[in-house]
Amino acid sequence: MQFELGQVVATPGALRAMEENGVDVFNLLRRHADGDWGEIPKEDQLENQRSVENGYRVMSSYRLNARGDKVWVITEADRSSTCLLLPDEY
């Protein structure tokens, strides 16, 4: 694990989407904390690595299905909390 997740919360929409698509929330959280940022551009991956090193907010994006639906995972800069949400809930 590269950083602490803090309190983990999720929106009802994200929970529903992950359940409907058979996605394991704990797997996504592990990937996020391990530095597997999912499907984000290379420059955002580099920014996430700098954010881990300097204590800034970290964001990952994971595909839920073949249609391309995604869930975002965002850990706050102070590492007090991590939220799973759908992009349109941001």
Phi and psi restraints in degrees (range 20) as a CNS / XPLOR table:
assign (resid 1 and name C) (resid 2 and name N)
       (resid 2 and name CA) (resid 2 and name C) 1.0 -87.0 20.0 2
assign (resid 2 and name N) (resid 2 and name CA)
       (resid 2 and name C) (resid 3 and name N) 1.0 -21.3 20.0 2
assign (resid 2 and name C) (resid 3 and name N)
       (resid 3 and name CA) (resid 3 and name C) 1.0 -159.8 20.0 2
assign (resid 3 and name N) (resid 3 and name CA)
       (resid 3 and name C) (resid 4 and name N) 1.0 161.8 20.0 2
assign (resid 3 and name C) (resid 4 and name N)
       (resid 4 and name CA) (resid 4 and name C) 1.0 -79.4 20.0 2
assign (resid 4 and name N) (resid 4 and name CA)
       (resid 4 and name C) (resid 5 and name N) 1.0 148.2 20.0 2
assign (resid 4 and name C) (resid 5 and name N)
       (resid 5 and name CA) (resid 5 and name C) 1.0 -93.3 20.0 2
assign (resid 5 and name N) (resid 5 and name CA)
       (resid 5 and name C) (resid 6 and name N) 1.0 -21.1 20.0 2
assign (resid 5 and name C) (resid 6 and name N)
       (resid 6 and name CA) (resid 6 and name C) 1.0 69.0 20.0 2
assign (resid 6 and name N) (resid 6 and name CA)
       (resid 6 and name C) (resid 7 and name N) 1.0 -154.2 20.0 2
assign (resid 6 and name C) (resid 7 and name N)
       (resid 7 and name CA) (resid 7 and name C) 1.0 -71.4 20.0 2
assign (resid 7 and name N) (resid 7 and name CA)
       (resid 7 and name C) (resid 8 and name N) 1.0 129.2 20.0 2
assign (resid 7 and name C) (resid 8 and name N)
       (resid 8 and name CA) (resid 8 and name C) 1.0 -98.5 20.0 2
assign (resid 8 and name N) (resid 8 and name CA)
       (resid 8 and name C) (resid 9 and name N) 1.0 127.3 20.0 2
assign (resid 8 and name C) (resid 9 and name N)
       (resid 9 and name CA) (resid 9 and name C) 1.0 -130.8 20.0 2
assign (resid 9 and name N) (resid 9 and name CA)
       (resid 9 and name C) (resid 10 and name N) 1.0 160.8 20.0 2
assign (resid 9 and name C) (resid 10 and name N)
       (resid 10 and name CA) (resid 10 and name C) 1.0 -147.0 20.0 2
assign (resid 10 and name N) (resid 10 and name CA)
       (resid 10 and name C) (resid 11 and name N) 1.0 146.9 20.0 2
assign (resid 10 and name C) (resid 11 and name N)
       (resid 11 and name CA) (resid 11 and name C) 1.0 -76.3 20.0 2
assign (resid 11 and name N) (resid 11 and name CA)
       (resid 11 and name C) (resid 12 and name N) 1.0 154.6 20.0 2
assign (resid 11 and name C) (resid 12 and name N)
       (resid 12 and name CA) (resid 12 and name C) 1.0 -57.0 20.0 2
assign (resid 12 and name N) (resid 12 and name CA)
       (resid 12 and name C) (resid 13 and name N) 1.0 -37.5 20.0 2
assign (resid 12 and name C) (resid 13 and name N)
       (resid 13 and name CA) (resid 13 and name C) 1.0 -63.7 20.0 2
assign (resid 13 and name N) (resid 13 and name CA)
       (resid 13 and name C) (resid 14 and name N) 1.0 -41.8 20.0 2
assign (resid 13 and name C) (resid 14 and name N)
       (resid 14 and name CA) (resid 14 and name C) 1.0 -67.1 20.0 2
assign (resid 14 and name N) (resid 14 and name CA)
       (resid 14 and name C) (resid 15 and name N) 1.0 -42.2 20.0 2
assign (resid 14 and name C) (resid 15 and name N)
       (resid 15 and name CA) (resid 15 and name C) 1.0 -61.5 20.0 2
assign (resid 15 and name N) (resid 15 and name CA)
       (resid 15 and name C) (resid 16 and name N) 1.0 -44.3 20.0 2
assign (resid 15 and name C) (resid 16 and name N)
       (resid 16 and name CA) (resid 16 and name C) 1.0 -62.5 20.0 2
assign (resid 16 and name N) (resid 16 and name CA)
       (resid 16 and name C) (resid 17 and name N) 1.0 -46.2 20.0 2
assign (resid 16 and name C) (resid 17 and name N)
       (resid 17 and name CA) (resid 17 and name C) 1.0 -63.9 20.0 2
assign (resid 17 and name N) (resid 17 and name CA)
       (resid 17 and name C) (resid 18 and name N) 1.0 -41.3 20.0 2
assign (resid 17 and name C) (resid 18 and name N)
       (resid 18 and name CA) (resid 18 and name C) 1.0 -66.4 20.0 2
assign (resid 18 and name N) (resid 18 and name CA)
       (resid 18 and name C) (resid 19 and name N) 1.0 -41.1 20.0 2
assign (resid 18 and name C) (resid 19 and name N)
       (resid 19 and name CA) (resid 19 and name C) 1.0 -64.2 20.0 2
assign (resid 19 and name N) (resid 19 and name CA)
       (resid 19 and name C) (resid 20 and name N) 1.0 -46.2 20.0 2
assign (resid 19 and name C) (resid 20 and name N)
       (resid 20 and name CA) (resid 20 and name C) 1.0 -61.1 20.0 2
assign (resid 20 and name N) (resid 20 and name CA)
       (resid 20 and name C) (resid 21 and name N) 1.0 -28.0 20.0 2
assign (resid 20 and name C) (resid 21 and name N)
       (resid 21 and name CA) (resid 21 and name C) 1.0 -103.9 20.0 2
assign (resid 21 and name N) (resid 21 and name CA)
       (resid 21 and name C) (resid 22 and name N) 1.0 6.9 20.0 2
assign (resid 21 and name C) (resid 22 and name N)
       (resid 22 and name CA) (resid 22 and name C) 1.0 63.9 20.0 2
assign (resid 22 and name N) (resid 22 and name CA)
       (resid 22 and name C) (resid 23 and name N) 1.0 33.4 20.0 2
assign (resid 22 and name C) (resid 23 and name N)
       (resid 23 and name CA) (resid 23 and name C) 1.0 -93.4 20.0 2
assign (resid 23 and name N) (resid 23 and name CA)
       (resid 23 and name C) (resid 24 and name N) 1.0 131.5 20.0 2
assign (resid 23 and name C) (resid 24 and name N)
       (resid 24 and name CA) (resid 24 and name C) 1.0 -83.0 20.0 2
assign (resid 24 and name N) (resid 24 and name CA)
       (resid 24 and name C) (resid 25 and name N) 1.0 111.8 20.0 2
assign (resid 24 and name C) (resid 25 and name N)
       (resid 25 and name CA) (resid 25 and name C) 1.0 -59.6 20.0 2
assign (resid 25 and name N) (resid 25 and name CA)
       (resid 25 and name C) (resid 26 and name N) 1.0 -36.8 20.0 2
assign (resid 25 and name C) (resid 26 and name N)
       (resid 26 and name CA) (resid 26 and name C) 1.0 -67.8 20.0 2
assign (resid 26 and name N) (resid 26 and name CA)
       (resid 26 and name C) (resid 27 and name N) 1.0 -33.4 20.0 2
assign (resid 26 and name C) (resid 27 and name N)
       (resid 27 and name CA) (resid 27 and name C) 1.0 -64.8 20.0 2
assign (resid 27 and name N) (resid 27 and name CA)
       (resid 27 and name C) (resid 28 and name N) 1.0 -43.5 20.0 2
assign (resid 27 and name C) (resid 28 and name N)
       (resid 28 and name CA) (resid 28 and name C) 1.0 -63.3 20.0 2
assign (resid 28 and name N) (resid 28 and name CA)
       (resid 28 and name C) (resid 29 and name N) 1.0 -42.0 20.0 2
assign (resid 28 and name C) (resid 29 and name N)
       (resid 29 and name CA) (resid 29 and name C) 1.0 -64.5 20.0 2
assign (resid 29 and name N) (resid 29 and name CA)
       (resid 29 and name C) (resid 30 and name N) 1.0 -40.1 20.0 2
assign (resid 29 and name C) (resid 30 and name N)
       (resid 30 and name CA) (resid 30 and name C) 1.0 -63.3 20.0 2
assign (resid 30 and name N) (resid 30 and name CA)
       (resid 30 and name C) (resid 31 and name N) 1.0 -46.8 20.0 2
assign (resid 30 and name C) (resid 31 and name N)
       (resid 31 and name CA) (resid 31 and name C) 1.0 -58.2 20.0 2
assign (resid 31 and name N) (resid 31 and name CA)
       (resid 31 and name C) (resid 32 and name N) 1.0 -46.5 20.0 2
assign (resid 31 and name C) (resid 32 and name N)
       (resid 32 and name CA) (resid 32 and name C) 1.0 -58.9 20.0 2
assign (resid 32 and name N) (resid 32 and name CA)
       (resid 32 and name C) (resid 33 and name N) 1.0 -50.9 20.0 2
assign (resid 32 and name C) (resid 33 and name N)
       (resid 33 and name CA) (resid 33 and name C) 1.0 -67.6 20.0 2
assign (resid 33 and name N) (resid 33 and name CA)
       (resid 33 and name C) (resid 34 and name N) 1.0 -23.7 20.0 2
assign (resid 33 and name C) (resid 34 and name N)
       (resid 34 and name CA) (resid 34 and name C) 1.0 -87.6 20.0 2
assign (resid 34 and name N) (resid 34 and name CA)
       (resid 34 and name C) (resid 35 and name N) 1.0 -2.4 20.0 2
assign (resid 34 and name C) (resid 35 and name N)
       (resid 35 and name CA) (resid 35 and name C) 1.0 90.4 20.0 2
assign (resid 35 and name N) (resid 35 and name CA)
       (resid 35 and name C) (resid 36 and name N) 1.0 14.4 20.0 2
assign (resid 35 and name C) (resid 36 and name N)
       (resid 36 and name CA) (resid 36 and name C) 1.0 -93.1 20.0 2
assign (resid 36 and name N) (resid 36 and name CA)
       (resid 36 and name C) (resid 37 and name N) 1.0 98.6 20.0 2
assign (resid 36 and name C) (resid 37 and name N)
       (resid 37 and name CA) (resid 37 and name C) 1.0 -82.8 20.0 2
assign (resid 37 and name N) (resid 37 and name CA)
       (resid 37 and name C) (resid 38 and name N) 1.0 1.6 20.0 2
assign (resid 37 and name C) (resid 38 and name N)
       (resid 38 and name CA) (resid 38 and name C) 1.0 76.5 20.0 2
assign (resid 38 and name N) (resid 38 and name CA)
       (resid 38 and name C) (resid 39 and name N) 1.0 -135.6 20.0 2
assign (resid 38 and name C) (resid 39 and name N)
       (resid 39 and name CA) (resid 39 and name C) 1.0 -102.9 20.0 2
assign (resid 39 and name N) (resid 39 and name CA)
       (resid 39 and name C) (resid 40 and name N) 1.0 78.0 20.0 2
assign (resid 39 and name C) (resid 40 and name N)
       (resid 40 and name CA) (resid 40 and name C) 1.0 -126.8 20.0 2
assign (resid 40 and name N) (resid 40 and name CA)
       (resid 40 and name C) (resid 41 and name N) 1.0 153.8 20.0 2
assign (resid 40 and name C) (resid 41 and name N)
       (resid 41 and name CA) (resid 41 and name C) 1.0 -59.5 20.0 2
assign (resid 41 and name N) (resid 41 and name CA)
       (resid 41 and name C) (resid 42 and name N) 1.0 155.0 20.0 2
assign (resid 41 and name C) (resid 42 and name N)
       (resid 42 and name CA) (resid 42 and name C) 1.0 -53.3 20.0 2
assign (resid 42 and name N) (resid 42 and name CA)
       (resid 42 and name C) (resid 43 and name N) 1.0 -42.3 20.0 2
assign (resid 42 and name C) (resid 43 and name N)
       (resid 43 and name CA) (resid 43 and name C) 1.0 -65.0 20.0 2
assign (resid 43 and name N) (resid 43 and name CA)
       (resid 43 and name C) (resid 44 and name N) 1.0 -33.8 20.0 2
assign (resid 43 and name C) (resid 44 and name N)
       (resid 44 and name CA) (resid 44 and name C) 1.0 -72.4 20.0 2
assign (resid 44 and name N) (resid 44 and name CA)
       (resid 44 and name C) (resid 45 and name N) 1.0 -33.3 20.0 2
assign (resid 44 and name C) (resid 45 and name N)
       (resid 45 and name CA) (resid 45 and name C) 1.0 -62.1 20.0 2
assign (resid 45 and name N) (resid 45 and name CA)
       (resid 45 and name C) (resid 46 and name N) 1.0 -43.9 20.0 2
assign (resid 45 and name C) (resid 46 and name N)
       (resid 46 and name CA) (resid 46 and name C) 1.0 -64.8 20.0 2
assign (resid 46 and name N) (resid 46 and name CA)
       (resid 46 and name C) (resid 47 and name N) 1.0 -39.5 20.0 2
assign (resid 46 and name C) (resid 47 and name N)
       (resid 47 and name CA) (resid 47 and name C) 1.0 -64.3 20.0 2
assign (resid 47 and name N) (resid 47 and name CA)
       (resid 47 and name C) (resid 48 and name N) 1.0 -39.7 20.0 2
assign (resid 47 and name C) (resid 48 and name N)
       (resid 48 and name CA) (resid 48 and name C) 1.0 -60.5 20.0 2
assign (resid 48 and name N) (resid 48 and name CA)
       (resid 48 and name C) (resid 49 and name N) 1.0 -41.9 20.0 2
assign (resid 48 and name C) (resid 49 and name N)
       (resid 49 and name CA) (resid 49 and name C) 1.0 -63.4 20.0 2
assign (resid 49 and name N) (resid 49 and name CA)
       (resid 49 and name C) (resid 50 and name N) 1.0 -41.3 20.0 2
assign (resid 49 and name C) (resid 50 and name N)
       (resid 50 and name CA) (resid 50 and name C) 1.0 -63.4 20.0 2
assign (resid 50 and name N) (resid 50 and name CA)
       (resid 50 and name C) (resid 51 and name N) 1.0 -38.1 20.0 2
assign (resid 50 and name C) (resid 51 and name N)
       (resid 51 and name CA) (resid 51 and name C) 1.0 -65.2 20.0 2
assign (resid 51 and name N) (resid 51 and name CA)
       (resid 51 and name C) (resid 52 and name N) 1.0 -38.2 20.0 2
assign (resid 51 and name C) (resid 52 and name N)
       (resid 52 and name CA) (resid 52 and name C) 1.0 -63.3 20.0 2
assign (resid 52 and name N) (resid 52 and name CA)
       (resid 52 and name C) (resid 53 and name N) 1.0 -45.8 20.0 2
assign (resid 52 and name C) (resid 53 and name N)
       (resid 53 and name CA) (resid 53 and name C) 1.0 -67.9 20.0 2
assign (resid 53 and name N) (resid 53 and name CA)
       (resid 53 and name C) (resid 54 and name N) 1.0 -30.9 20.0 2
assign (resid 53 and name C) (resid 54 and name N)
       (resid 54 and name CA) (resid 54 and name C) 1.0 -111.3 20.0 2
assign (resid 54 and name N) (resid 54 and name CA)
       (resid 54 and name C) (resid 55 and name N) 1.0 3.7 20.0 2
assign (resid 54 and name C) (resid 55 and name N)
       (resid 55 and name CA) (resid 55 and name C) 1.0 77.6 20.0 2
assign (resid 55 and name N) (resid 55 and name CA)
       (resid 55 and name C) (resid 56 and name N) 1.0 39.4 20.0 2
assign (resid 55 and name C) (resid 56 and name N)
       (resid 56 and name CA) (resid 56 and name C) 1.0 -107.3 20.0 2
assign (resid 56 and name N) (resid 56 and name CA)
       (resid 56 and name C) (resid 57 and name N) 1.0 174.9 20.0 2
assign (resid 56 and name C) (resid 57 and name N)
       (resid 57 and name CA) (resid 57 and name C) 1.0 -64.3 20.0 2
assign (resid 57 and name N) (resid 57 and name CA)
       (resid 57 and name C) (resid 58 and name N) 1.0 143.9 20.0 2
assign (resid 57 and name C) (resid 58 and name N)
       (resid 58 and name CA) (resid 58 and name C) 1.0 -123.3 20.0 2
assign (resid 58 and name N) (resid 58 and name CA)
       (resid 58 and name C) (resid 59 and name N) 1.0 136.5 20.0 2
assign (resid 58 and name C) (resid 59 and name N)
       (resid 59 and name CA) (resid 59 and name C) 1.0 -133.9 20.0 2
assign (resid 59 and name N) (resid 59 and name CA)
       (resid 59 and name C) (resid 60 and name N) 1.0 136.4 20.0 2
assign (resid 59 and name C) (resid 60 and name N)
       (resid 60 and name CA) (resid 60 and name C) 1.0 -123.9 20.0 2
assign (resid 60 and name N) (resid 60 and name CA)
       (resid 60 and name C) (resid 61 and name N) 1.0 159.5 20.0 2
assign (resid 60 and name C) (resid 61 and name N)
       (resid 61 and name CA) (resid 61 and name C) 1.0 -137.5 20.0 2
assign (resid 61 and name N) (resid 61 and name CA)
       (resid 61 and name C) (resid 62 and name N) 1.0 124.9 20.0 2
assign (resid 61 and name C) (resid 62 and name N)
       (resid 62 and name CA) (resid 62 and name C) 1.0 -123.7 20.0 2
assign (resid 62 and name N) (resid 62 and name CA)
       (resid 62 and name C) (resid 63 and name N) 1.0 134.6 20.0 2
assign (resid 62 and name C) (resid 63 and name N)
       (resid 63 and name CA) (resid 63 and name C) 1.0 -75.1 20.0 2
assign (resid 63 and name N) (resid 63 and name CA)
       (resid 63 and name C) (resid 64 and name N) 1.0 135.4 20.0 2
assign (resid 63 and name C) (resid 64 and name N)
       (resid 64 and name CA) (resid 64 and name C) 1.0 -95.7 20.0 2
assign (resid 64 and name N) (resid 64 and name CA)
       (resid 64 and name C) (resid 65 and name N) 1.0 -25.5 20.0 2
assign (resid 64 and name C) (resid 65 and name N)
       (resid 65 and name CA) (resid 65 and name C) 1.0 -159.9 20.0 2
assign (resid 65 and name N) (resid 65 and name CA)
       (resid 65 and name C) (resid 66 and name N) 1.0 178.6 20.0 2
assign (resid 65 and name C) (resid 66 and name N)
       (resid 66 and name CA) (resid 66 and name C) 1.0 -68.2 20.0 2
assign (resid 66 and name N) (resid 66 and name CA)
       (resid 66 and name C) (resid 67 and name N) 1.0 -22.3 20.0 2
assign (resid 66 and name C) (resid 67 and name N)
       (resid 67 and name CA) (resid 67 and name C) 1.0 -70.2 20.0 2
assign (resid 67 and name N) (resid 67 and name CA)
       (resid 67 and name C) (resid 68 and name N) 1.0 -18.3 20.0 2
assign (resid 67 and name C) (resid 68 and name N)
       (resid 68 and name CA) (resid 68 and name C) 1.0 97.2 20.0 2
assign (resid 68 and name N) (resid 68 and name CA)
       (resid 68 and name C) (resid 69 and name N) 1.0 7.9 20.0 2
assign (resid 68 and name C) (resid 69 and name N)
       (resid 69 and name CA) (resid 69 and name C) 1.0 -60.5 20.0 2
assign (resid 69 and name N) (resid 69 and name CA)
       (resid 69 and name C) (resid 70 and name N) 1.0 142.8 20.0 2
assign (resid 69 and name C) (resid 70 and name N)
       (resid 70 and name CA) (resid 70 and name C) 1.0 -130.3 20.0 2
assign (resid 70 and name N) (resid 70 and name CA)
       (resid 70 and name C) (resid 71 and name N) 1.0 159.2 20.0 2
assign (resid 70 and name C) (resid 71 and name N)
       (resid 71 and name CA) (resid 71 and name C) 1.0 -125.4 20.0 2
assign (resid 71 and name N) (resid 71 and name CA)
       (resid 71 and name C) (resid 72 and name N) 1.0 139.8 20.0 2
assign (resid 71 and name C) (resid 72 and name N)
       (resid 72 and name CA) (resid 72 and name C) 1.0 -101.6 20.0 2
assign (resid 72 and name N) (resid 72 and name CA)
       (resid 72 and name C) (resid 73 and name N) 1.0 147.5 20.0 2
assign (resid 72 and name C) (resid 73 and name N)
       (resid 73 and name CA) (resid 73 and name C) 1.0 -125.0 20.0 2
assign (resid 73 and name N) (resid 73 and name CA)
       (resid 73 and name C) (resid 74 and name N) 1.0 121.0 20.0 2
assign (resid 73 and name C) (resid 74 and name N)
       (resid 74 and name CA) (resid 74 and name C) 1.0 -125.5 20.0 2
assign (resid 74 and name N) (resid 74 and name CA)
       (resid 74 and name C) (resid 75 and name N) 1.0 123.5 20.0 2
assign (resid 74 and name C) (resid 75 and name N)
       (resid 75 and name CA) (resid 75 and name C) 1.0 -105.9 20.0 2
assign (resid 75 and name N) (resid 75 and name CA)
       (resid 75 and name C) (resid 76 and name N) 1.0 128.8 20.0 2
assign (resid 75 and name C) (resid 76 and name N)
       (resid 76 and name CA) (resid 76 and name C) 1.0 -67.0 20.0 2
assign (resid 76 and name N) (resid 76 and name CA)
       (resid 76 and name C) (resid 77 and name N) 1.0 156.4 20.0 2
assign (resid 76 and name C) (resid 77 and name N)
       (resid 77 and name CA) (resid 77 and name C) 1.0 -57.3 20.0 2
assign (resid 77 and name N) (resid 77 and name CA)
       (resid 77 and name C) (resid 78 and name N) 1.0 -38.7 20.0 2
assign (resid 77 and name C) (resid 78 and name N)
       (resid 78 and name CA) (resid 78 and name C) 1.0 -83.2 20.0 2
assign (resid 78 and name N) (resid 78 and name CA)
       (resid 78 and name C) (resid 79 and name N) 1.0 2.8 20.0 2
assign (resid 78 and name C) (resid 79 and name N)
       (resid 79 and name CA) (resid 79 and name C) 1.0 61.9 20.0 2
assign (resid 79 and name N) (resid 79 and name CA)
       (resid 79 and name C) (resid 80 and name N) 1.0 23.2 20.0 2
assign (resid 79 and name C) (resid 80 and name N)
       (resid 80 and name CA) (resid 80 and name C) 1.0 -79.4 20.0 2
assign (resid 80 and name N) (resid 80 and name CA)
       (resid 80 and name C) (resid 81 and name N) 1.0 -24.7 20.0 2
assign (resid 80 and name C) (resid 81 and name N)
       (resid 81 and name CA) (resid 81 and name C) 1.0 -157.7 20.0 2
assign (resid 81 and name N) (resid 81 and name CA)
       (resid 81 and name C) (resid 82 and name N) 1.0 156.9 20.0 2
assign (resid 81 and name C) (resid 82 and name N)
       (resid 82 and name CA) (resid 82 and name C) 1.0 -131.1 20.0 2
assign (resid 82 and name N) (resid 82 and name CA)
       (resid 82 and name C) (resid 83 and name N) 1.0 134.4 20.0 2
assign (resid 82 and name C) (resid 83 and name N)
       (resid 83 and name CA) (resid 83 and name C) 1.0 -121.5 20.0 2
assign (resid 83 and name N) (resid 83 and name CA)
       (resid 83 and name C) (resid 84 and name N) 1.0 135.8 20.0 2
assign (resid 83 and name C) (resid 84 and name N)
       (resid 84 and name CA) (resid 84 and name C) 1.0 -103.1 20.0 2
assign (resid 84 and name N) (resid 84 and name CA)
       (resid 84 and name C) (resid 85 and name N) 1.0 127.7 20.0 2
assign (resid 84 and name C) (resid 85 and name N)
       (resid 85 and name CA) (resid 85 and name C) 1.0 -151.3 20.0 2
assign (resid 85 and name N) (resid 85 and name CA)
       (resid 85 and name C) (resid 86 and name N) 1.0 163.6 20.0 2
assign (resid 85 and name C) (resid 86 and name N)
       (resid 86 and name CA) (resid 86 and name C) 1.0 -84.9 20.0 2
assign (resid 86 and name N) (resid 86 and name CA)
       (resid 86 and name C) (resid 87 and name N) 1.0 150.0 20.0 2
assign (resid 86 and name C) (resid 87 and name N)
       (resid 87 and name CA) (resid 87 and name C) 1.0 -53.9 20.0 2
assign (resid 87 and name N) (resid 87 and name CA)
       (resid 87 and name C) (resid 88 and name N) 1.0 -37.4 20.0 2
assign (resid 87 and name C) (resid 88 and name N)
       (resid 88 and name CA) (resid 88 and name C) 1.0 -77.1 20.0 2
assign (resid 88 and name N) (resid 88 and name CA)
       (resid 88 and name C) (resid 89 and name N) 1.0 -1.9 20.0 2
assign (resid 88 and name C) (resid 89 and name N)
       (resid 89 and name CA) (resid 89 and name C) 1.0 -96.9 20.0 2
assign (resid 89 and name N) (resid 89 and name CA)
       (resid 89 and name C) (resid 90 and name N) 1.0 -1.8 20.0 2
